[in-house]
Amino acid sequence: MIKAIAIDDEPLALKVIEHFCRQSATVELEKTFTNTAEALKYLNKFPVDLLFLDIQMPGKNGLDFYRQLDNDIMVIFTTAYSEYAVEGFNVNAVDYLLKPFSFERFMTATEKATKEQKARQNTTEHNHLLIRADYKLHRIEFSDILLVEGLDDYIRIHLKGKTPITTRLSMKSILEKLPDSEFLRVHRSYIVPLRKIKTIYNKTIQIDDFVIPIGDTYKDEINKRI
C-alpha cells in the first residue's frame, strides 16, 4: 500500500480525495490537512510515500511547499488552475489532476504512483537508479555515473558518454539512493564514484575530464576510504 496524505484548503476537495482513496486498493490516506504548516509537522514525524497537494492555497503555495521538502516524496498536484500544469511537472510530479476530476482520472494518477513506487523498490535490488526528469523516468546504471553535482534545489548527474540528467532532488536524497560502498561525498556540491577517481592532488580529485574540489569537511572521510 502507498501511504499518503492530502493537503487542500478546501474541505470539500479533501472529502473527494478521501472518498476516492477508500475505493482504491493501493492508496491508504492516513490524514488530511487544510494548511501546509500542520502537514509539515506531521511529515517530520510520520513520513509518507505520496502527497495529494493543492497548489493555490493561502500563505505558502503547494509548489513552494513541495520544493522545501528535503526528500523525494511522490506528489500528485490537485488544482483548479491549468496554468500550473507545466510548473507541476517541472518539479517532477507524478501527475497533475485538474479539478473537478473523475474517479477514473484519479485512478490513472495513482496507478502511475504505484508503478513509480515499485520501480524505486526494485532499484535497491539492482545496479541502477530510476530518476524522474524531463517528463520521463530514466534508468541510470551506477557504472555510468561520473559524478553528481549539486545545483541549489537540483542535481546534475554526469554520465560517461551520455547527456547529463538534471532533476529536482537534494544531495542528501540522491546519496541515500547510491550504494555507500561505491560512492562518496567529497564536497557539499559533489558526490563521486570511488572506482572512477583518477588522481587526488592538491585538494582536488580528477575523474575523467573533471577536476573537482575536496571540501574541508569531507577530507577525513576521504582519507579513511581511499
Secondary structure, 3 states (H helix, E strand, C coil): CEEEEEECCCHHHHHHHHHHHHHCCCEEEEEEECCHHHHHHHHHHCCCCEEEEECCCCCCCHHHHHHHCCCCCEEEEEECCHHHHHHHHHCCCCEEEECCCCHHHHHHHHHHHHHHHHHHHHHCCCCEEEEEECCEEEEEEHHHEEEEEEECCEEEEEECCCCCEEEECCHHHHHHHCCCCCEEEEECCEEEEHHHEEEEECCEEEECCEEEECCHHHHHHHHHHC
